[in-house]
Structures are given as C-alpha cells and as structure tokens.
Amino acid sequence: MKIGDRIRIIESIIVYHHPEHRQEAFDLKGMEGEIINIISDWEGRPLSANLPLLVKISEKFKVHVCDNEVEVLRKTENY
C-alpha cells in the first residue's frame, strides 16, 4: 500500500468523531477512502505506529487505520 491508493475498510471500526454522527457510535465498515499518509517516522526518527495509515474518507473526515483493516481497491499509478 502507498499514498494515493483507493481503499475500502473491511473490518468493523467504531468511531465517535465522524462529523455527521458526533458523539454517536458509527461503524466505518464498507466505507471507501484514499490513503493520504503512511506514518513511519516522526521528526526523522523511526516510529512504529499502531494505526499507521491515514485515510481520507470525505472532505471533513480522516481516520487512522491498520493495514489489516483495509483492502486496496485501486493502486496509484507511478509514472
């Protein structure tokens, strides 16, 4: 997986910070988004993040997930 890949969340992930469902349990399973960052270092030092993928689901909503919670729908083309 790399930045720009289109993904779908395949595991049940309950969040309480979705902008349209504030302070309510909301399941992200089945939602699609784009990987916008992969957390691997912090200020130049290696980092082993628990939730390394930052996924943009909508204009107002981003979420951190693990690579085993998503499937790649479309890979980014590198030219």
C-alpha positions in Angstrom: 0.0 0.0 0.0 1.1 3.5 -0.7 -0.1 7.1 -0.7 -2.9 7.7 -3.2 -4.2 4.1 -3.2 -8.0 3.8 -3.0 -9.1 1.5 -0.2 -12.2 0.0 1.5 -12.5 -0.7 5.2 -13.2 -4.4 5.7 -13.2 -4.6 9.5 -15.8 -3.2 11.9 -14.3 0.0 13.3 -16.4 2.0 15.7 -15.6 5.8 15.9 -17.2 8.6 17.8 -15.7 11.5 15.9 -17.5 11.3 12.5 -18.7 14.8 11.6 -22.2 13.7 10.7 -22.6 11.4 13.7 -21.0 13.4 16.5 -20.7 11.6 19.9 -22.6 8.6 18.5 -21.2 5.2 17.7 -20.6 4.9 13.9 -19.2 1.8 12.1 -16.8 2.5 9.3 -17.0 -1.0 7.8 -17.6 -0.8 4.0 -16.6 2.9 3.7 -14.1 3.8 1.0 -11.3 6.4 1.0 -7.8 7.3 -0.1 -4.6 6.9 1.7 -3.1 10.3 2.3 -0.2 9.5 4.6 1.6 6.5 6.0 3.1 7.2 9.4 6.6 5.7 9.6 8.7 8.4 11.2 8.4 11.4 13.5 10.9 14.2 13.2 13.3 12.0 11.4 13.2 9.1 13.9 11.7 5.7 13.0 8.2 5.1 14.5 6.1 2.0 14.8 2.6 3.5 14.8 -0.3 1.3 16.0 -2.5 2.8 13.2 -0.1 3.8 10.5 -2.5 4.6 7.6 -4.2 8.0 7.5 -7.2 7.6 5.2 -9.4 10.5 3.9 -13.0 9.2 3.8 -14.6 12.6 3.0 -13.7 16.2 2.8 -14.3 16.7 6.6 -13.3 13.2 7.8 -10.0 11.5 8.1 -9.2 8.4 10.2 -6.1 6.3 11.2 -6.4 2.6 10.5 -4.2 -0.6 10.3 -3.2 -2.2 7.1 -5.1 -5.4 8.0 -8.4 -3.4 8.4 -8.5 -2.3 4.7 -8.3 -3.8 1.2 -6.9 -2.0 -1.8 -9.5 -1.2 -4.5 -7.2 0.7 -6.9 -3.5 1.2 -6.8 -1.9 4.6 -7.6 0.0 4.6 -10.9 3.6 5.8 -10.8 4.9 7.4 -14.0 
